[in-house]
Amino acid sequence: MNAYDVRYEIRLANKSDIDSIMKFIDKYWKKNHIMSRNRELFEYEFLEDDGTVNFLLAIDRKNGLIQALNGILKASHDTEHLDIFGSFWKALDGNMAFLGIELIKRKNELYGARTAIGVGDNPDTSVPLMKMLHRYTSKMKHYYMLSDMNDFQIAQIAYRPEIRYKHTHDYSIVKYENIDEVKRVFDAIKYVNNIPYKDFWYIDHRFFQHPIYHYDVYGIEKENKAEAVFVLRKEIYNNHCAIRFVDYIGTQEVISETGDFFRHILKEKNIEYVDFYCDGIKEEYLMDAGFALLQEKDTNTIPNYFSPYIKENIDIYVSSTKQGTVFTKADADQDRPN
């Protein structure tokens, strides 16, 4: 118990709190945010089977109203090797100082997670706070691979970057239709010491079972064993398509084996490019696959926002309680419908 407990009830949310949380998001986070109006998606992301909701709340003991909250998304259901992503984080003005920081501390104690990870941190507010808490902070690198087309409707291409490309046939790229097919060839527990550790529950829940988005899940296989799993999603704008490379799980080196695969799909009609936001994956492996790195103040534009579509280069800032964390676009709540 401390001074915060005198003024607030600080606890994990349950199903009966969902309406209040959604109203809080609508009023204090963003009006008409999808998590304030789509209960199905809210429950898919935050509701556990036992009825608990992965939000830590600070509730004023006098009026019973939420004064601060912090959402949590799990990278696995392995409690021994649990890594968690932060989601909504908001403390209302007029409350005790550093109430939001107190929630972060309580969250880490409550979940006993080995790593707390932030993706999409605000560079003006969250990033300085994360540095104050001695966390690793960075800006994700944005890689891309262009098709041969000249009529770009999504991207804005002022020049074609020089690329290198390692042509290999040592591995095959195989598409999986369900989690059982992944389980037959991929040993997820082999990567339990990778941060974040993403188990089969996560792969199934996050990608195969998503209620709105359709994801394509692939493996990089050799002799019927997958050394890595990666995930793609199509984004359509003005009858053209961008392929979003949103997650990568497994051995980093073999990402260099994907060049032929991506070149093949980029030959499909009206596909402009593949892009990949990440941090913690060695640049040389992506360069060997034929990706280029979007530079600071680049004259090429590879958009991130599609709903609504915004033709701008967007920076995504990240943080972690541990060095060596691998970040990708689908982590936390970045690859989510708006």
Contacts in CASP RR format, 6 or more apart in sequence:
PFRMAT RR
TARGET T0000
AUTHOR 0000-0000-0000
METHOD contacts of the structure
MODEL  1
MNAYDVRYEIRLANKSDIDSIMKFIDKYWKKNHIMSRNRELFEYEFLEDD
GTVNFLLAIDRKNGLIQALNGILKASHDTEHLDIFGSFWKALDGNMAFLG
IELIKRKNELYGARTAIGVGDNPDTSVPLMKMLHRYTSKMKHYYMLSDMN
DFQIAQIAYRPEIRYKHTHDYSIVKYENIDEVKRVFDAIKYVNNIPYKDF
WYIDHRFFQHPIYHYDVYGIEKENKAEAVFVLRKEIYNNHCAIRFVDYIG
TQEVISETGDFFRHILKEKNIEYVDFYCDGIKEEYLMDAGFALLQEKDTN
TIPNYFSPYIKENIDIYVSSTKQGTVFTKADADQDRPN
3 96 0 8 1.000
4 10 0 8 1.000
4 58 0 8 1.000
4 96 0 8 1.000
4 99 0 8 1.000
4 102 0 8 1.000
6 61 0 8 1.000
7 60 0 8 1.000
7 61 0 8 1.000
7 96 0 8 1.000
8 58 0 8 1.000
8 59 0 8 1.000
8 60 0 8 1.000
8 61 0 8 1.000
8 67 0 8 1.000
8 68 0 8 1.000
8 96 0 8 1.000
8 99 0 8 1.000
9 57 0 8 1.000
9 58 0 8 1.000
9 59 0 8 1.000
9 61 0 8 1.000
9 64 0 8 1.000
10 56 0 8 1.000
10 57 0 8 1.000
10 58 0 8 1.000
10 59 0 8 1.000
10 102 0 8 1.000
10 103 0 8 1.000
10 106 0 8 1.000
11 56 0 8 1.000
11 57 0 8 1.000
11 59 0 8 1.000
12 52 0 8 1.000
12 53 0 8 1.000
12 54 0 8 1.000
12 55 0 8 1.000
12 56 0 8 1.000
12 57 0 8 1.000
12 110 0 8 1.000
13 21 0 8 1.000
13 52 0 8 1.000
13 53 0 8 1.000
13 54 0 8 1.000
13 55 0 8 1.000
13 56 0 8 1.000
13 57 0 8 1.000
13 69 0 8 1.000
14 51 0 8 1.000
14 52 0 8 1.000
14 53 0 8 1.000
15 47 0 8 1.000
15 51 0 8 1.000
15 53 0 8 1.000
17 53 0 8 1.000
17 55 0 8 1.000
17 57 0 8 1.000
18 39 0 8 1.000
18 42 0 8 1.000
18 43 0 8 1.000
18 47 0 8 1.000
18 53 0 8 1.000
20 66 0 8 1.000
21 42 0 8 1.000
21 53 0 8 1.000
21 55 0 8 1.000
21 57 0 8 1.000
21 66 0 8 1.000
21 69 0 8 1.000
22 35 0 8 1.000
22 36 0 8 1.000
22 37 0 8 1.000
22 39 0 8 1.000
22 42 0 8 1.000
23 36 0 8 1.000
24 66 0 8 1.000
24 69 0 8 1.000
24 90 0 8 1.000
25 33 0 8 1.000
25 35 0 8 1.000
25 36 0 8 1.000
25 88 0 8 1.000
26 32 0 8 1.000
26 33 0 8 1.000
26 36 0 8 1.000
26 37 0 8 1.000
28 90 0 8 1.000
28 92 0 8 1.000
29 36 0 8 1.000
29 88 0 8 1.000
29 90 0 8 1.000
30 36 0 8 1.000
33 338 0 8 1.000
34 41 0 8 1.000
34 336 0 8 1.000
34 337 0 8 1.000
34 338 0 8 1.000
35 41 0 8 1.000
35 42 0 8 1.000
35 45 0 8 1.000
35 88 0 8 1.000
38 337 0 8 1.000
40 211 0 8 1.000
41 211 0 8 1.000
41 212 0 8 1.000
41 337 0 8 1.000
44 209 0 8 1.000
44 210 0 8 1.000
44 211 0 8 1.000
45 73 0 8 1.000
45 87 0 8 1.000
45 333 0 8 1.000
45 336 0 8 1.000
46 53 0 8 1.000
46 54 0 8 1.000
46 55 0 8 1.000
46 71 0 8 1.000
46 72 0 8 1.000
46 73 0 8 1.000
46 87 0 8 1.000
47 53 0 8 1.000
47 54 0 8 1.000
48 54 0 8 1.000
54 71 0 8 1.000
54 72 0 8 1.000
54 73 0 8 1.000
54 74 0 8 1.000
55 69 0 8 1.000
55 70 0 8 1.000
55 71 0 8 1.000
55 72 0 8 1.000
55 88 0 8 1.000
56 69 0 8 1.000
56 70 0 8 1.000
56 71 0 8 1.000
56 72 0 8 1.000
56 103 0 8 1.000
56 106 0 8 1.000
56 107 0 8 1.000
56 110 0 8 1.000
57 66 0 8 1.000
57 68 0 8 1.000
57 69 0 8 1.000
58 66 0 8 1.000
58 67 0 8 1.000
58 68 0 8 1.000
58 69 0 8 1.000
58 91 0 8 1.000
58 95 0 8 1.000
58 99 0 8 1.000
58 100 0 8 1.000
58 102 0 8 1.000
58 103 0 8 1.000
59 65 0 8 1.000
59 66 0 8 1.000
59 67 0 8 1.000
60 66 0 8 1.000
60 67 0 8 1.000
67 91 0 8 1.000
67 92 0 8 1.000
67 95 0 8 1.000
67 99 0 8 1.000
68 90 0 8 1.000
68 91 0 8 1.000
68 92 0 8 1.000
68 95 0 8 1.000
68 99 0 8 1.000
68 100 0 8 1.000
68 103 0 8 1.000
69 88 0 8 1.000
69 89 0 8 1.000
69 90 0 8 1.000
69 103 0 8 1.000
70 86 0 8 1.000
70 87 0 8 1.000
70 88 0 8 1.000
70 89 0 8 1.000
70 90 0 8 1.000
70 100 0 8 1.000
70 103 0 8 1.000
70 104 0 8 1.000
70 107 0 8 1.000
71 86 0 8 1.000
71 87 0 8 1.000
71 88 0 8 1.000
71 89 0 8 1.000
72 84 0 8 1.000
72 85 0 8 1.000
72 86 0 8 1.000
72 87 0 8 1.000
72 107 0 8 1.000
72 111 0 8 1.000
73 84 0 8 1.000
73 85 0 8 1.000
73 86 0 8 1.000
73 87 0 8 1.000
73 332 0 8 1.000
73 333 0 8 1.000
74 82 0 8 1.000
74 83 0 8 1.000
74 84 0 8 1.000
74 85 0 8 1.000
74 202 0 8 1.000
75 82 0 8 1.000
75 83 0 8 1.000
75 84 0 8 1.000
75 85 0 8 1.000
75 117 0 8 1.000
75 196 0 8 1.000
75 197 0 8 1.000
75 198 0 8 1.000
75 199 0 8 1.000
75 202 0 8 1.000
75 331 0 8 1.000
76 82 0 8 1.000
76 83 0 8 1.000
76 196 0 8 1.000
76 197 0 8 1.000
76 198 0 8 1.000
76 199 0 8 1.000
76 201 0 8 1.000
76 202 0 8 1.000
77 199 0 8 1.000
77 201 0 8 1.000
77 202 0 8 1.000
78 192 0 8 1.000
78 197 0 8 1.000
78 199 0 8 1.000
81 114 0 8 1.000
81 192 0 8 1.000
81 193 0 8 1.000
81 197 0 8 1.000
82 111 0 8 1.000
82 112 0 8 1.000
82 113 0 8 1.000
82 114 0 8 1.000
83 113 0 8 1.000
83 114 0 8 1.000
83 115 0 8 1.000
83 116 0 8 1.000
83 117 0 8 1.000
83 195 0 8 1.000
83 196 0 8 1.000
83 197 0 8 1.000
84 107 0 8 1.000
84 111 0 8 1.000
84 113 0 8 1.000
84 115 0 8 1.000
84 116 0 8 1.000
84 117 0 8 1.000
85 117 0 8 1.000
85 118 0 8 1.000
85 119 0 8 1.000
85 196 0 8 1.000
85 331 0 8 1.000
85 332 0 8 1.000
85 333 0 8 1.000
86 116 0 8 1.000
86 117 0 8 1.000
86 118 0 8 1.000
86 119 0 8 1.000
86 332 0 8 1.000
87 332 0 8 1.000
87 333 0 8 1.000
89 100 0 8 1.000
89 103 0 8 1.000
89 104 0 8 1.000
89 126 0 8 1.000
91 99 0 8 1.000
91 100 0 8 1.000
91 103 0 8 1.000
96 102 0 8 1.000
101 129 0 8 1.000
101 133 0 8 1.000
104 116 0 8 1.000
104 133 0 8 1.000
107 116 0 8 1.000
108 116 0 8 1.000
108 321 0 8 1.000
114 195 0 8 1.000
114 322 0 8 1.000
115 195 0 8 1.000
115 196 0 8 1.000
115 320 0 8 1.000
115 321 0 8 1.000
115 322 0 8 1.000
115 325 0 8 1.000
116 320 0 8 1.000
116 321 0 8 1.000
117 195 0 8 1.000
117 196 0 8 1.000
117 318 0 8 1.000
117 319 0 8 1.000
117 320 0 8 1.000
117 321 0 8 1.000
117 325 0 8 1.000
117 327 0 8 1.000
117 331 0 8 1.000
117 332 0 8 1.000
118 130 0 8 1.000
118 318 0 8 1.000
118 319 0 8 1.000
118 320 0 8 1.000
118 331 0 8 1.000
118 332 0 8 1.000
119 316 0 8 1.000
119 318 0 8 1.000
119 327 0 8 1.000
119 331 0 8 1.000
119 332 0 8 1.000
119 333 0 8 1.000
119 334 0 8 1.000
120 126 0 8 1.000
120 316 0 8 1.000
120 317 0 8 1.000
120 318 0 8 1.000
120 332 0 8 1.000
120 334 0 8 1.000
121 127 0 8 1.000
121 130 0 8 1.000
121 137 0 8 1.000
121 317 0 8 1.000
121 318 0 8 1.000
121 319 0 8 1.000
122 317 0 8 1.000
123 315 0 8 1.000
123 317 0 8 1.000
126 317 0 8 1.000
126 319 0 8 1.000
127 137 0 8 1.000
127 317 0 8 1.000
127 319 0 8 1.000
130 137 0 8 1.000
130 319 0 8 1.000
131 137 0 8 1.000
135 319 0 8 1.000
135 320 0 8 1.000
135 321 0 8 1.000
136 319 0 8 1.000
136 320 0 8 1.000
136 321 0 8 1.000
136 322 0 8 1.000
136 323 0 8 1.000
136 324 0 8 1.000
136 325 0 8 1.000
137 317 0 8 1.000
137 318 0 8 1.000
137 319 0 8 1.000
138 279 0 8 1.000
138 317 0 8 1.000
138 318 0 8 1.000
138 319 0 8 1.000
138 327 0 8 1.000
139 279 0 8 1.000
139 315 0 8 1.000
139 316 0 8 1.000
139 317 0 8 1.000
139 318 0 8 1.000
140 277 0 8 1.000
140 278 0 8 1.000
140 279 0 8 1.000
140 315 0 8 1.000
140 316 0 8 1.000
140 317 0 8 1.000
140 318 0 8 1.000
140 327 0 8 1.000
140 329 0 8 1.000
141 277 0 8 1.000
141 278 0 8 1.000
141 279 0 8 1.000
141 283 0 8 1.000
141 293 0 8 1.000
141 294 0 8 1.000
142 275 0 8 1.000
142 276 0 8 1.000
142 277 0 8 1.000
142 293 0 8 1.000
142 294 0 8 1.000
142 302 0 8 1.000
142 313 0 8 1.000
142 316 0 8 1.000
143 275 0 8 1.000
143 276 0 8 1.000
143 277 0 8 1.000
143 278 0 8 1.000
143 286 0 8 1.000
143 291 0 8 1.000
143 292 0 8 1.000
143 293 0 8 1.000
143 294 0 8 1.000
144 155 0 8 1.000
144 273 0 8 1.000
144 274 0 8 1.000
144 275 0 8 1.000
144 276 0 8 1.000
144 291 0 8 1.000
144 292 0 8 1.000
144 294 0 8 1.000
144 300 0 8 1.000
144 302 0 8 1.000
145 163 0 8 1.000
145 259 0 8 1.000
145 262 0 8 1.000
145 263 0 8 1.000
145 266 0 8 1.000
145 273 0 8 1.000
145 274 0 8 1.000
145 275 0 8 1.000
145 289 0 8 1.000
145 290 0 8 1.000
145 291 0 8 1.000
145 292 0 8 1.000
146 155 0 8 1.000
146 157 0 8 1.000
146 160 0 8 1.000
146 161 0 8 1.000
146 266 0 8 1.000
146 272 0 8 1.000
146 273 0 8 1.000
146 292 0 8 1.000
147 266 0 8 1.000
147 267 0 8 1.000
147 271 0 8 1.000
147 272 0 8 1.000
147 273 0 8 1.000
148 266 0 8 1.000
148 267 0 8 1.000
149 270 0 8 1.000
149 272 0 8 1.000
152 240 0 8 1.000
152 272 0 8 1.000
153 237 0 8 1.000
153 238 0 8 1.000
153 239 0 8 1.000
153 240 0 8 1.000
153 272 0 8 1.000
154 235 0 8 1.000
154 237 0 8 1.000
154 238 0 8 1.000
154 240 0 8 1.000
154 241 0 8 1.000
154 242 0 8 1.000
154 272 0 8 1.000
154 273 0 8 1.000
154 303 0 8 1.000
154 309 0 8 1.000
154 311 0 8 1.000
155 242 0 8 1.000
155 272 0 8 1.000
155 273 0 8 1.000
155 300 0 8 1.000
155 301 0 8 1.000
155 302 0 8 1.000
155 303 0 8 1.000
156 300 0 8 1.000
156 301 0 8 1.000
156 311 0 8 1.000
157 300 0 8 1.000
157 301 0 8 1.000
158 299 0 8 1.000
158 300 0 8 1.000
159 299 0 8 1.000
159 300 0 8 1.000
161 292 0 8 1.000
161 300 0 8 1.000
162 292 0 8 1.000
163 287 0 8 1.000
163 290 0 8 1.000
163 291 0 8 1.000
163 292 0 8 1.000
164 287 0 8 1.000
164 288 0 8 1.000
164 290 0 8 1.000
165 259 0 8 1.000
165 288 0 8 1.000
165 289 0 8 1.000
165 290 0 8 1.000
166 256 0 8 1.000
166 259 0 8 1.000
166 288 0 8 1.000
166 289 0 8 1.000
166 290 0 8 1.000
167 260 0 8 1.000
168 256 0 8 1.000
168 257 0 8 1.000
168 260 0 8 1.000
169 260 0 8 1.000
170 222 0 8 1.000
170 257 0 8 1.000
171 220 0 8 1.000
171 221 0 8 1.000
171 222 0 8 1.000
171 227 0 8 1.000
171 254 0 8 1.000
171 257 0 8 1.000
172 220 0 8 1.000
172 221 0 8 1.000
172 222 0 8 1.000
173 218 0 8 1.000
173 219 0 8 1.000
173 220 0 8 1.000
173 221 0 8 1.000
173 257 0 8 1.000
173 258 0 8 1.000
173 261 0 8 1.000
174 185 0 8 1.000
174 218 0 8 1.000
174 219 0 8 1.000
174 221 0 8 1.000
174 226 0 8 1.000
175 216 0 8 1.000
175 217 0 8 1.000
175 218 0 8 1.000
175 219 0 8 1.000
176 182 0 8 1.000
176 217 0 8 1.000
176 218 0 8 1.000
176 219 0 8 1.000
176 229 0 8 1.000
178 204 0 8 1.000
178 208 0 8 1.000
179 200 0 8 1.000
179 203 0 8 1.000
179 204 0 8 1.000
179 208 0 8 1.000
182 200 0 8 1.000
182 203 0 8 1.000
182 204 0 8 1.000
182 217 0 8 1.000
182 219 0 8 1.000
182 226 0 8 1.000
182 229 0 8 1.000
183 200 0 8 1.000
185 219 0 8 1.000
185 221 0 8 1.000
185 224 0 8 1.000
185 225 0 8 1.000
185 226 0 8 1.000
186 219 0 8 1.000
186 225 0 8 1.000
186 226 0 8 1.000
186 229 0 8 1.000
187 225 0 8 1.000
188 198 0 8 1.000
188 199 0 8 1.000
188 200 0 8 1.000
188 203 0 8 1.000
188 249 0 8 1.000
189 199 0 8 1.000
190 250 0 8 1.000
191 197 0 8 1.000
191 198 0 8 1.000
191 249 0 8 1.000
191 250 0 8 1.000
194 249 0 8 1.000
194 250 0 8 1.000
194 326 0 8 1.000
195 320 0 8 1.000
195 322 0 8 1.000
195 324 0 8 1.000
195 325 0 8 1.000
195 326 0 8 1.000
196 325 0 8 1.000
196 326 0 8 1.000
196 331 0 8 1.000
198 206 0 8 1.000
198 247 0 8 1.000
198 249 0 8 1.000
203 217 0 8 1.000
203 229 0 8 1.000
203 249 0 8 1.000
206 247 0 8 1.000
206 330 0 8 1.000
207 215 0 8 1.000
207 217 0 8 1.000
207 231 0 8 1.000
207 247 0 8 1.000
207 330 0 8 1.000
208 215 0 8 1.000
208 217 0 8 1.000
212 337 0 8 1.000
213 233 0 8 1.000
213 335 0 8 1.000
213 337 0 8 1.000
214 233 0 8 1.000
214 234 0 8 1.000
215 231 0 8 1.000
215 232 0 8 1.000
215 233 0 8 1.000
215 246 0 8 1.000
216 231 0 8 1.000
216 232 0 8 1.000
216 233 0 8 1.000
216 234 0 8 1.000
217 229 0 8 1.000
217 230 0 8 1.000
217 231 0 8 1.000
218 229 0 8 1.000
218 230 0 8 1.000
218 231 0 8 1.000
218 232 0 8 1.000
218 261 0 8 1.000
219 226 0 8 1.000
219 228 0 8 1.000
219 229 0 8 1.000
219 230 0 8 1.000
220 226 0 8 1.000
220 227 0 8 1.000
220 228 0 8 1.000
220 229 0 8 1.000
220 230 0 8 1.000
220 254 0 8 1.000
220 255 0 8 1.000
220 257 0 8 1.000
220 258 0 8 1.000
221 227 0 8 1.000
227 250 0 8 1.000
227 251 0 8 1.000
227 254 0 8 1.000
228 248 0 8 1.000
228 249 0 8 1.000
228 250 0 8 1.000
228 251 0 8 1.000
228 252 0 8 1.000
228 254 0 8 1.000
228 255 0 8 1.000
229 247 0 8 1.000
229 248 0 8 1.000
229 249 0 8 1.000
229 250 0 8 1.000
230 245 0 8 1.000
230 247 0 8 1.000
230 248 0 8 1.000
230 249 0 8 1.000
230 255 0 8 1.000
230 258 0 8 1.000
231 245 0 8 1.000
231 246 0 8 1.000
231 247 0 8 1.000
231 248 0 8 1.000
231 330 0 8 1.000
232 243 0 8 1.000
232 244 0 8 1.000
232 245 0 8 1.000
232 246 0 8 1.000
232 274 0 8 1.000
233 243 0 8 1.000
233 244 0 8 1.000
233 246 0 8 1.000
233 335 0 8 1.000
234 241 0 8 1.000
234 242 0 8 1.000
234 243 0 8 1.000
234 244 0 8 1.000
235 241 0 8 1.000
235 242 0 8 1.000
235 243 0 8 1.000
235 244 0 8 1.000
235 306 0 8 1.000
237 306 0 8 1.000
237 309 0 8 1.000
239 270 0 8 1.000
240 270 0 8 1.000
240 271 0 8 1.000
240 272 0 8 1.000
241 268 0 8 1.000
241 270 0 8 1.000
241 271 0 8 1.000
241 272 0 8 1.000
242 271 0 8 1.000
242 272 0 8 1.000
242 273 0 8 1.000
242 274 0 8 1.000
242 275 0 8 1.000
242 303 0 8 1.000
242 306 0 8 1.000
243 262 0 8 1.000
243 265 0 8 1.000
243 266 0 8 1.000
243 271 0 8 1.000
243 273 0 8 1.000
243 274 0 8 1.000
243 275 0 8 1.000
244 274 0 8 1.000
244 275 0 8 1.000
244 276 0 8 1.000
244 329 0 8 1.000
244 335 0 8 1.000
245 274 0 8 1.000
245 275 0 8 1.000
245 276 0 8 1.000
245 329 0 8 1.000
246 276 0 8 1.000
246 328 0 8 1.000
246 329 0 8 1.000
246 330 0 8 1.000
246 335 0 8 1.000
247 328 0 8 1.000
247 329 0 8 1.000
247 330 0 8 1.000
247 331 0 8 1.000
248 255 0 8 1.000
248 278 0 8 1.000
248 281 0 8 1.000
248 326 0 8 1.000
248 328 0 8 1.000
252 281 0 8 1.000
252 282 0 8 1.000
252 285 0 8 1.000
253 285 0 8 1.000
255 281 0 8 1.000
255 285 0 8 1.000
255 286 0 8 1.000
255 289 0 8 1.000
256 284 0 8 1.000
256 285 0 8 1.000
256 286 0 8 1.000
256 288 0 8 1.000
256 289 0 8 1.000
257 289 0 8 1.000
258 289 0 8 1.000
259 289 0 8 1.000
259 290 0 8 1.000
262 274 0 8 1.000
262 289 0 8 1.000
262 290 0 8 1.000
265 271 0 8 1.000
265 274 0 8 1.000
266 273 0 8 1.000
266 274 0 8 1.000
273 302 0 8 1.000
274 291 0 8 1.000
275 302 0 8 1.000
276 286 0 8 1.000
276 291 0 8 1.000
276 328 0 8 1.000
276 329 0 8 1.000
277 304 0 8 1.000
277 316 0 8 1.000
277 327 0 8 1.000
277 328 0 8 1.000
277 329 0 8 1.000
277 334 0 8 1.000
278 286 0 8 1.000
278 326 0 8 1.000
278 327 0 8 1.000
278 328 0 8 1.000
278 329 0 8 1.000
279 318 0 8 1.000
279 325 0 8 1.000
279 326 0 8 1.000
279 327 0 8 1.000
280 324 0 8 1.000
280 325 0 8 1.000
280 326 0 8 1.000
280 327 0 8 1.000
281 326 0 8 1.000
283 293 0 8 1.000
286 293 0 8 1.000
287 293 0 8 1.000
294 300 0 8 1.000
294 302 0 8 1.000
294 313 0 8 1.000
298 313 0 8 1.000
301 311 0 8 1.000
301 312 0 8 1.000
301 313 0 8 1.000
302 313 0 8 1.000
303 309 0 8 1.000
303 310 0 8 1.000
303 311 0 8 1.000
303 312 0 8 1.000
303 313 0 8 1.000
303 314 0 8 1.000
304 310 0 8 1.000
304 312 0 8 1.000
304 313 0 8 1.000
304 314 0 8 1.000
304 316 0 8 1.000
305 312 0 8 1.000
305 314 0 8 1.000
307 337 0 8 1.000
307 338 0 8 1.000
308 338 0 8 1.000
316 329 0 8 1.000
316 334 0 8 1.000
318 325 0 8 1.000
318 327 0 8 1.000
320 327 0 8 1.000
329 335 0 8 1.000
END
